[in-house]
Amino acid sequence: MDGGGRNVGPLSGSGHSGGAGFAPARALRDAVTARLRRLGPGRRSRLALPIERRIPRHLGTLAMSVSFAALALTGFVASGRYERFVLENGRPFDILARLAGFGVERVTIAGIARLYEREVLQAAGIDGHSSVVFLDVNEVRDRLMQVPLIASASVRKVYPNEIVITQVEREPAALWQRNGIISVIAADGKVIDEMRDDRYAALPLVVGEGANERLKDYLALIEAAGTLAERVKAGTYVSGRRWTLKLDGVDIRLPETGAADALARLVRLERDARILEKDIIAVDLRMPDRVVVRLTEEAAAARAESQKKPKAKGAAT
């Protein structure tokens, strides 16, 4: 103790004369010695080896080979040759699955009505390169649901070689012509297919902008036409307000309101006067108190000529 009562001995309290500065060094040395003892002689000798002797033989060669292979694969993909390979042979894992006996050999389609089998398979993305193992049924279903004519679809696998597709098709109700293009529409007016062949030829035909949305009104007019219904070839929706029906080359112009009543008048006229068998090209029923007809060019010319002839003079008295 000094005069102030302070301890001037070593901080470790060991009483050795070496001083406090050597205590941390001794503690570090003792810790390293204890660690080496726990490792055992085999581990100590391995840590003492140079790094080039601790790395497995041929690791560098293997790493270089993998790098070259990765570069070659990148070039193969970037050049487009991989896409051509997949197009001609299928995806690599599908090829392996087919070799193992899990290729798609049969596709069963239930619920097909107006679509062709080849159209369903093309939409589903299934061909001879597909495999049952790696076919994503959810993806196939999503692809099928992109077809407007298909209302619902389900896909399941039957191992080892079959895919089963169950679908429900929308019911086509009419054809819709707009800007020279004919589409197939459902009862609600939604376009569900294109007119590609004659499979839809017997459906009613509506023409004009917005005619698809008024399909229900047009079908009601066909029903109201009675005995003339079979002669109606098409209906044109004019200016978003009224219909003009095409009957065997004769246009029937209907009013905006009371179109069904106007058709009833036409049915009576045809029954009583055979008006549609005359040389006319149009019947205008838009006025409730009269019927206006338009003659063919030949009939109009003949009528004009007959009106030009002078009246016969009476006998002289």
C-alpha positions as CSV (number, residue, x, y, z in Angstrom):
1,M,0.0,0.0,0.0
2,D,1.3,3.5,-0.7
3,G,0.6,6.4,1.5
4,G,-2.8,7.0,-0.1
5,G,-4.0,3.4,0.7
6,R,-3.8,2.3,-3.0
7,N,-2.7,-1.2,-4.1
8,V,0.3,-1.1,-6.4
9,G,0.6,-4.9,-7.0
10,P,-0.3,-6.9,-10.1
11,L,-4.0,-6.8,-11.3
12,S,-4.1,-10.6,-11.5
13,G,-3.5,-10.8,-7.8
14,S,-1.1,-13.8,-8.3
15,G,1.8,-12.0,-6.7
16,H,4.2,-12.9,-9.5
17,S,6.8,-10.3,-10.3
18,G,6.3,-10.5,-14.1
19,G,3.8,-7.5,-14.1
20,A,0.2,-7.1,-15.4
21,G,1.3,-6.6,-19.1
22,F,2.0,-10.4,-19.5
23,A,-1.3,-11.8,-18.3
24,P,-3.3,-11.5,-21.6
25,A,-0.5,-13.1,-23.6
26,R,-0.3,-16.0,-21.3
27,A,-4.2,-16.5,-21.4
28,L,-4.2,-16.5,-25.2
29,R,-1.4,-19.0,-25.3
30,D,-3.1,-21.3,-22.9
31,A,-6.4,-21.1,-24.9
32,V,-4.6,-22.0,-28.2
33,T,-2.9,-24.9,-26.5
34,A,-6.2,-26.2,-25.1
35,R,-7.8,-25.9,-28.6
36,L,-5.0,-27.9,-30.2
37,R,-5.3,-30.6,-27.6
38,R,-9.0,-31.0,-28.3
39,L,-8.5,-31.2,-32.1
40,G,-6.2,-34.2,-31.7
41,P,-3.0,-34.9,-33.6
42,G,-4.7,-35.8,-36.9
43,R,-6.5,-32.4,-37.2
44,R,-3.4,-30.5,-36.1
45,S,-1.3,-32.1,-38.8
46,R,-4.0,-31.4,-41.5
47,L,-4.2,-27.7,-40.5
48,A,-0.5,-27.5,-40.8
49,L,-0.5,-28.7,-44.5
50,P,-0.2,-26.1,-47.3
51,I,-3.5,-25.1,-48.9
52,E,-2.6,-26.8,-52.3
53,R,-2.3,-30.1,-50.5
54,R,-5.6,-29.7,-48.6
55,I,-7.7,-29.2,-51.9
56,P,-8.9,-32.5,-53.5
57,R,-7.0,-33.6,-56.6
58,H,-8.5,-32.7,-60.0
59,L,-10.9,-30.2,-58.5
60,G,-9.5,-27.5,-60.7
61,T,-9.9,-29.6,-63.8
62,L,-13.5,-30.3,-62.8
63,A,-14.3,-26.7,-62.2
64,M,-12.8,-25.7,-65.6
65,S,-14.9,-28.4,-67.3
66,V,-18.1,-27.2,-65.7
67,S,-17.3,-23.6,-66.7
68,F,-16.7,-24.7,-70.4
69,A,-20.0,-26.7,-70.3
70,A,-21.9,-23.8,-69.0
71,L,-20.5,-21.5,-71.7
72,A,-21.4,-24.1,-74.4
73,L,-25.0,-24.4,-73.0
74,T,-25.4,-20.7,-72.9
75,G,-24.3,-20.4,-76.6
76,F,-26.6,-23.3,-77.6
77,V,-29.6,-21.6,-76.0
78,A,-28.7,-18.1,-77.3
79,S,-28.3,-19.3,-80.9
80,G,-31.8,-20.6,-81.0
81,R,-30.7,-24.2,-81.6
82,Y,-32.2,-25.2,-78.2
83,E,-35.7,-24.0,-79.2
84,R,-35.4,-25.9,-82.5
85,F,-34.4,-29.0,-80.6
86,V,-37.3,-28.7,-78.2
87,L,-39.7,-28.1,-81.1
88,E,-38.5,-31.2,-82.9
89,N,-37.9,-33.5,-79.9
90,G,-39.6,-32.0,-76.9
91,R,-38.2,-30.8,-73.6
92,P,-35.2,-32.8,-72.2
93,F,-37.1,-34.0,-69.1
94,D,-40.0,-35.0,-71.3
95,I,-37.6,-37.0,-73.5
96,L,-36.3,-38.8,-70.4
97,A,-39.9,-39.5,-69.2
98,R,-40.9,-40.9,-72.6
99,L,-37.8,-43.2,-72.6
100,A,-39.0,-44.4,-69.1
101,G,-42.4,-45.3,-70.6
102,F,-44.4,-42.3,-69.5
103,G,-45.1,-40.6,-72.9
104,V,-48.6,-39.4,-73.7
105,E,-50.0,-42.1,-76.0
106,R,-53.7,-41.4,-75.7
107,V,-55.8,-38.4,-75.0
108,T,-59.5,-38.9,-74.1
109,I,-61.7,-35.8,-74.7
110,A,-65.2,-35.8,-73.2
111,G,-67.9,-33.2,-73.9
112,I,-66.6,-32.3,-77.4
113,A,-69.4,-31.0,-79.6
114,R,-68.5,-28.4,-82.2
115,L,-64.7,-28.2,-81.7
116,Y,-62.6,-30.7,-83.5
117,E,-60.2,-32.9,-81.5
118,R,-57.2,-31.4,-83.2
119,E,-58.3,-27.9,-82.1
120,V,-58.6,-29.1,-78.5
121,L,-55.2,-30.8,-78.5
122,Q,-53.6,-27.7,-80.1
123,A,-55.2,-25.4,-77.5
124,A,-54.1,-27.8,-74.7
125,G,-50.5,-27.9,-76.0
126,I,-50.4,-31.7,-76.0
127,D,-48.6,-33.6,-78.7
128,G,-46.4,-36.6,-79.3
129,H,-43.5,-34.9,-77.4
130,S,-45.5,-34.6,-74.2
131,S,-45.1,-36.8,-71.1
132,V,-47.6,-37.7,-68.4
133,V,-45.1,-37.1,-65.6
134,F,-44.2,-33.5,-66.4
135,L,-47.5,-32.4,-67.8
136,D,-48.9,-29.5,-65.8
137,V,-52.7,-30.1,-65.7
138,N,-53.4,-26.6,-64.3
139,E,-51.5,-25.0,-67.1
140,V,-53.4,-27.2,-69.7
141,R,-56.7,-26.2,-68.1
142,D,-55.8,-22.5,-68.3
143,R,-54.9,-22.9,-71.9
144,L,-58.2,-24.6,-72.7
145,M,-60.1,-21.8,-70.9
146,Q,-58.6,-19.3,-73.4
147,V,-60.8,-20.9,-76.1
148,P,-64.0,-18.8,-76.2
149,L,-66.2,-21.8,-77.1
150,I,-65.1,-23.7,-74.0
151,A,-67.1,-22.8,-70.9
152,S,-65.3,-25.1,-68.4
153,A,-62.7,-27.8,-68.5
154,S,-60.9,-30.2,-66.3
155,V,-57.7,-32.2,-66.9
156,R,-56.3,-35.3,-65.2
157,K,-53.6,-37.9,-65.7
158,V,-54.1,-41.6,-66.0
159,Y,-50.7,-43.3,-65.6
160,P,-48.7,-44.4,-67.4
161,N,-49.8,-43.0,-70.8
162,E,-53.2,-41.3,-70.8
163,I,-54.6,-37.8,-70.4
164,V,-58.3,-37.2,-69.9
165,I,-59.9,-33.9,-70.7
166,T,-63.5,-33.1,-69.8
167,Q,-65.0,-29.9,-71.2
168,V,-68.3,-28.1,-71.5
169,E,-68.8,-26.0,-74.6
170,R,-70.9,-22.9,-74.9
171,E,-74.0,-23.1,-77.0
172,P,-73.8,-21.0,-80.1
173,A,-77.1,-19.1,-80.8
174,A,-76.5,-17.0,-83.9
175,L,-74.0,-15.6,-86.4
176,W,-73.0,-11.9,-86.2
177,Q,-71.7,-10.0,-89.2
178,R,-69.8,-6.8,-88.7
179,N,-67.4,-5.0,-91.0
180,G,-67.5,-8.1,-93.3
181,I,-66.4,-10.5,-90.6
182,I,-68.8,-13.2,-89.4
183,S,-68.5,-14.4,-85.8
184,V,-70.4,-17.0,-83.8
185,I,-72.2,-15.6,-80.7
186,A,-73.9,-17.1,-77.7
187,A,-77.4,-16.2,-76.5
188,D,-76.0,-13.3,-74.5
189,G,-74.2,-11.9,-77.6
190,K,-70.7,-12.9,-76.5
191,V,-68.4,-13.9,-79.4
192,I,-67.4,-17.5,-78.8
193,D,-65.9,-18.6,-82.2
194,E,-65.2,-17.6,-85.7
195,M,-67.1,-18.6,-88.8
196,R,-64.4,-20.9,-90.4
197,D,-66.5,-23.5,-92.2
198,D,-70.2,-24.5,-92.6
199,R,-70.7,-26.1,-89.2
200,Y,-72.6,-23.0,-88.1
201,A,-74.3,-22.3,-91.4
202,A,-77.8,-23.1,-90.1
203,L,-77.7,-20.5,-87.3
204,P,-79.7,-17.2,-87.5
205,L,-77.7,-14.2,-88.9
206,V,-77.7,-10.7,-87.5
207,V,-75.9,-7.8,-89.1
208,G,-74.6,-4.5,-87.9
209,E,-73.1,-2.7,-84.9
210,G,-74.8,-3.7,-81.7
211,A,-76.8,-6.5,-83.3
212,N,-75.2,-9.1,-81.1
213,E,-76.5,-7.4,-78.0
214,R,-80.0,-7.3,-79.4
215,L,-80.1,-10.9,-80.4
216,K,-83.0,-11.7,-78.0
217,D,-85.1,-9.1,-79.7
218,Y,-84.3,-10.4,-83.2
219,L,-85.2,-14.0,-82.2
220,A,-88.5,-12.7,-80.8
221,L,-89.2,-11.1,-84.2
222,I,-88.5,-14.4,-86.0
223,E,-91.0,-16.1,-83.7
224,A,-93.6,-13.3,-84.3
225,A,-93.2,-13.7,-88.1
226,G,-95.3,-16.9,-87.9
227,T,-95.5,-18.6,-91.4
228,L,-92.9,-16.2,-92.7
229,A,-90.2,-17.2,-90.2
230,E,-88.6,-19.8,-92.4
231,R,-88.2,-17.2,-95.2
232,V,-86.2,-14.8,-93.0
233,K,-82.6,-15.0,-94.0
234,A,-81.0,-12.3,-91.8
235,G,-81.7,-9.2,-89.7
236,T,-79.9,-5.9,-89.9
237,Y,-79.9,-3.6,-86.9
238,V,-80.1,-0.1,-88.4
239,S,-78.6,2.9,-86.6
240,G,-78.9,1.2,-83.2
241,R,-82.7,1.7,-83.3
242,R,-84.7,-0.7,-85.5
243,W,-84.5,-3.9,-87.6
244,T,-84.7,-4.6,-91.3
245,L,-85.4,-8.2,-92.2
246,K,-84.2,-9.9,-95.3
247,L,-86.8,-12.3,-96.8
248,D,-85.9,-14.0,-100.1
249,G,-84.3,-10.9,-101.5
250,V,-87.1,-8.5,-100.1
251,D,-86.2,-6.1,-97.4
252,I,-88.8,-5.7,-94.6
253,R,-88.3,-2.4,-92.9
254,L,-89.7,-2.5,-89.4
255,P,-90.5,0.5,-87.0
256,E,-88.6,1.2,-83.8
257,T,-91.6,0.3,-81.7
258,G,-94.4,-2.1,-82.5
259,A,-92.2,-4.3,-84.7
260,A,-94.1,-7.4,-83.9
261,D,-97.4,-5.8,-84.8
262,A,-96.0,-4.6,-88.1
263,L,-94.9,-8.2,-88.8
264,A,-98.5,-9.4,-88.1
265,R,-99.7,-6.9,-90.7
266,L,-97.2,-8.3,-93.2
267,V,-98.4,-11.9,-92.5
268,R,-102.0,-10.8,-93.2
269,L,-101.0,-9.0,-96.4
270,E,-99.1,-12.0,-97.7
271,R,-102.0,-14.3,-96.9
272,D,-104.6,-12.1,-98.6
273,A,-102.7,-10.4,-101.4
274,R,-99.5,-12.4,-101.9
275,I,-97.6,-9.2,-101.7
276,L,-94.2,-10.8,-101.4
277,E,-94.7,-12.7,-104.7
278,K,-94.9,-9.4,-106.6
279,D,-92.0,-7.7,-108.3
280,I,-90.8,-5.7,-105.2
281,I,-87.5,-5.4,-103.4
282,A,-88.7,-3.7,-100.2
283,V,-91.7,-3.4,-98.0
284,D,-91.8,-0.4,-95.6
285,L,-93.9,-1.0,-92.5
286,R,-92.6,1.9,-90.4
287,M,-95.9,3.9,-90.8
288,P,-98.8,2.3,-88.9
289,D,-101.5,3.4,-91.3
290,R,-100.0,2.4,-94.6
291,V,-97.6,0.0,-96.4
292,V,-95.1,1.4,-98.9
293,V,-93.5,-1.0,-101.4
294,R,-90.5,-0.5,-103.7
295,L,-90.6,-2.1,-107.1
296,T,-87.7,-3.8,-108.8
297,E,-86.1,-1.8,-111.6
298,E,-87.8,-3.8,-114.2
299,A,-91.2,-3.5,-112.6
300,A,-90.7,0.2,-112.0
301,A,-89.7,0.8,-115.7
302,A,-92.7,-1.2,-116.9
303,R,-95.0,0.8,-114.7
304,A,-93.6,4.1,-115.8
305,E,-93.9,3.1,-119.5
306,S,-97.5,2.1,-119.0
307,Q,-98.3,5.5,-117.5
308,K,-96.8,7.3,-120.5
309,K,-99.2,5.6,-123.1
310,P,-102.0,8.0,-124.2
311,K,-105.5,7.1,-123.4
312,A,-107.5,5.5,-126.2
313,K,-109.7,8.0,-128.0
314,G,-113.5,7.4,-128.0
315,A,-115.3,6.5,-131.2
316,A,-116.4,9.4,-133.4
317,T,-120.0,10.2,-133.2
